[in-house]
Amino acid sequence: MLESSVRLGQLFIMTVSASPWWTPSVHADRRPLLMARGRIKARIASYFAAEGFTEVECGLLQVSPGNEAHLHAFATERIHPDGGRRPYFLHTSPEFSAKKLLAAGETRIWTLVPVFRNREAGNRHAAEFAMLEWYRVGQSYETLMADCASLMAAAADAAGSRVFRHRGLECDPFAEPERIGVSEAFQRFAGIDLLATIEAGGATDRGGLAAMAQARGIRLADDDNWSDIFSRILSEKVEPNLGIGRPTILMDYPIVEAGLARPKMDDSRLSERFELYGCALELANGFGELTDPAEQRRRFLAEMDEKERVYGERYPLDEDFLAALAIMPEAAGIALGFDRLVMLATGASRITDVIWTPMAE
């Protein structure tokens, strides 16, 4: 019943795309998807309650929105009663606040909050969207992989769907996810020996990776660095093959691509980072969390140097977060794009189809 309604809804919305979402006929057609969204949200809450988690609420205004070079924030300003002004940002993730709660003594927490990212657009992106994050103290990032498998199945069941569909691709949400390392995926899908371009400790060979990428038809810019080339190969050659038939967990990212994750014990070139995919769509990004404040500061500054080089701007560091990191216990944490999960579970073609009040463009 739901899948039929969703297909009709997609057809209707495409034919009246100029009509705003609040038009009664458009809303009536979107409503089955939004009702499914509510059921998925309730099922997720039940899952975490059964696992002994505490639901927390993280503030949206932060002194730093995050310190990743290619994440862009919405800036605002706080005016104090005495007229003094201080810049603030709408967070791009609740991560800093959540980790402060781990430092405070919480051990299993989850939150579902709106987050804000500038410069993003398209059928898979929204400037304001819902982020599901959860953290487990004293547990490995592989425990989060098991959580992901359970939540995908729960979302499908709540939506009344037996299969995830997106852009002509299908994925069985009840199947055990495939686990594949990033280096193996680069070799399998791009014919590129990624680890040959990474030294012990994480130093990278830009020239070596560029030569392999160009030999496989990937166009590069003269100022592309190693990470830029990595991202191009990932998006063009690897990601289109992930989460097809069953979910994929792409794991053990190069340490240079994991600014908030700790290194793997058995290979300092790699990190305890993974991403979850369904129907070639990235759904979640998880870590074995880095808890070394000095190393975290070094990585943040390097990211902000890169941001300034590319975009001509940088964000402040959250000194409160770095201080909390010094007493934060070992933990694993993950962020999952809730709207994207709803998209796959309902078969919606656009992220705005599953958001109650999408921002007017």
N, C-alpha and C positions, 0 to 999 in steps of 0.2 A: 504494500500500500504506500509506504513512504517513498520507495524508490520510484514508483510511478508518479507520485506527486512532485518529486524533485525534478524528474525529467520534464514534466509539463511546466514546472516553474522556470527551469532554465530556458525553455523555448519562449515562454511569455516574456521573461525579463529581457531576453535578447531583442525581441521585437519592439519593446517599449523602453529601450535603454535610455532614452532622453527623459523619461519620466522620473521624478525624484522618488526615493524609497518610501516617503510618507504618503504617496498616492494610494488611496484605499485598495485599488485593484492590485497594485504592485505588492503592497504589504500582505494582502490576502494570499498571494501566491508564494511569498517568502515565508509565511508563517509556519508551514510544516518543518522547514529547515530550522527555524528558530526554536520551535518546540523540541526538536531533536537535540539542539544545543543544550537546552535546559536539562534534558534527561541525561545527557553525557556528563554534564557538570555534577549532577546529583550522584551519578555512579562513581565518579572520581572521588567525591567527598566520602562516599561509603568505603571505597577502597582504602583511603588513607586512615580513616577511623579504625578499620579492622586491623591495620598495620601498626596501630598505636601512635600515630602522628598527631601533632598539635597544629591546628590551622592558625596562621599568624597573619597580621595585616602590616604591610610595609608602606611607609610614606612615599609619596610620589615626588616631592620636592627634595633635591639633594644638592650638596655643594659640588659634587662631581657626578656627571651622568654615566661614568665609565670611561676607561682609558684605552679603548681599542681604536686603532688608526682610522678604520673605515666605518665606524659607527658614528652617526651624526645626531646631535641632540637638539631639543627645543630649549632655548634660553629664556629666562625671565629675570625678574628683579624683585627683591624684597625691600620695601620702604619701612624703616623703623619709625616709631612715634616721634623721635627727635629729628627726623628728616634724613638720617643716614641711609645709605643704600648699599645693598650687597647682592651680587649676582647669584642666582640659583638656576638649576636645570630640572626639567622633567626627566625622571630616570629612564634609561634605555633597558633596564633590568632591575629587579629587586635584589640582586645578588649581594651588593655591599651591605644592605640592611639585614638581610637574612644571615649573613656570616657574622655580623655583630651579635645577633641573637644566639648563634652557636657559641661565641666567646662568652656570652652572658650565662650560658649553662643549658640552653635547650639542646636536645639530642636528636629529635625527629620532628621536622617542621615542613609544612607545605603552605603555599600561598598561590592564589590566582588573582592577578592584579592587572590593570591596564598599564601598558608601557608605551613609550613614544619614541619614534625614530624618524628623523628628518631625512630628506633626499631619497626616500624610498617610494616607489609607485609600481603599479602593475596588478595583474589578477591574483598574484600570490602575496602581495605586500599591502600593508595599510600603515598610515602614519601613526595611528593609534590602534593597538590590538591587545589581545589578552595573553599574558604569559603565565604558564603554570611552572612553578619551581618547587623542588623538594630536596631536602638534605638529610643524610643519614650519618651521624657521628659514629666513628669506629668501624665503618663498613666500607667495602671496596666499591670501585666504580662498576664492577661486574654485577653487584647487587642492583644497581640502577638499571642495568640492561634487562634484568628479570622484571623489574617494575614496568619498564617500557612495554614488554611483551604482554603483561597483564592488562595494562591500561588500553592498549590498542584493541585487545579482544573485548574489554568492557565497553569501550566507545562504540564498537560495531554492534554489540548486543543491545546497548541502550538505544541505538538509532534504528534497530530492526534491519540491519544490513548484514549480509553474509560475505560481502567482498567490498574492498575499497576500490574506487574508480577515479581516475583523473587523467584528462587529456588522452583518452583512448587506452590507458594502461590500467592493469588490474593487479591487486595485491591481496593475498589472503591474510586478514588480520588475526586469524586464529592459529596460523602456522608459526612454528618456532623460527625466530629471526636468524638469518644467515649472519655469521660473524666473519669479517674479512679485514685484515690489516690494510692501512693506507698504502704501504709499499707494495703489497701483493696486488691491490686493486690497480695501482698505476702500471704494474707490469702486465696484468691480465687485459686491461681495457685500453691502455695507451702504448704498451710496449716500451715503457720507460723505467729504467733502473733508478728509482728515486734515491735509495740509500747510498748509491755511488756518489751522490752530490752533497752528502751530509757527513761531516766529520764528527768524531767523538766529542761530546759536549755541545754539539748543535751548530757549529760553524758551517756555512753553506757555500757551494760552488755555483755561482750564478751562471758563469759561462758554460759549464757542463750541462746544466739543466736547460739552458736556452738552446744549445745545439741539438739536444734530443727532441725538444719541443718543436723546433723549426723543421727537423727532419720528418716529423709526423704531421706537418701541414698546419701547425698552430702559428698564427700571426702574432708577433710581439712588437711592442714599442721599444725604442732605444733606451728609454728611462725605466723600463720594467725591472724591478729587482727580483730576487729569487722568489719571494713570497707572491709577487704579482704573477710570475710564471706558473708557480704551483697552483694558484687559484684558477688560471686560465685552463690548465690541463684538467683540473678537477671538474670544472663546470662543463667543459666541452667534451671530454672523453670518458670521464668516470661517472659522474652523477647520473647521466641518462640511463645507466645500466643498473642502478641501485633500487632496491625495493620492488622489483618486478617479479610477480608471482608470489613472493613472500617478503616480509620486511627485511631490511638489511641494516646491520650495525657495522658502520665503518669505524674502525678503532685504531688506537696507537698512532696518533698524528705525530709528525715531526715536532720536536720541542719548540722550534721557532714559530710554529703555528698554534701554540697552546699557551697563551699568555697567563692563564690563571690555573693551569694544571701542573701537577708535580711530575718530575721525570720518572720513567720506568726504571725499576731497580736493575733490570738485566740489560738495559741498552740506553745509555745516556743521550742517544740521538733522538729518542722517541719519548712520548708523554702518555700519561693516563688520561687521554681524551678520546671520546667517541661521539659519533653523530648517528641518529636514527633516521632511516629513509623508508618511505612508502610511495610507490608509484613515481619514483625518481624525484620525489619532493622531500626536502629536508624537514624533519619534524622536531628534532631535539638535539641538544648539545650538552654532553655530560663530562664530568671531570672527577678524578681523584684530586682533591683540592690542594693547591699550594698553600703552605702555612708559614713560609719563610718571608718575613716582612722586608728584609733587605733585598732579597732576590725579586720579590714582587715590585718593589720600588724601582729597581733597575729595569725590569720589563716594562713597567708603565712609562717610564721616562723615554725608553727606546720607542715605544709606540707613539708617544706624543711628538717625538722628533720626526717620525715618519709622517704623522698627520700634518705637522707644520710644513714639511717638505712638499707634500702633495696638495694640501688644501689651504695652507697659509694660516692655520689656526691650531690652537691646542687647548685642552681642558685642564683645570686644576686637579691635583691629586686630592683624594679624600684622606687627610692625615688621620682622622678618627678611625677610618677603616684599617689603615696600616697599623695603627696602635693596637686595635682589637685583634688583628691577625696574629700578633705575637703571643696571645693566650688562647687562640682558637684551637680546639683539638683536631686531630686528623678526622677527615670527613670526606664523603662523596656527595656531589651535588649536581643538579641538572636543571636545564630550562627547556620547556616544551612549548611550542607555539600552539595554543589551544584552538585558535580559529582554524589553523591548517588541519588539525586532527578532525575537527567537525566537518571541514570541507571533504576530506576523504571518506568519513563515515556516512555522509549524506549524498555524496556524489556531486556536490556543488562545484561549479566551474570557476567561481570568483570568490575571493575572500570576503568581499562586501556582501555577498548573498547570505552569509551566516553571522553577520554583525548586526545587532538590533538597530543601532543608529549610526550607520557609517558616516564619516565626515564628508560633507559636500565638497566637491572639487570645482 
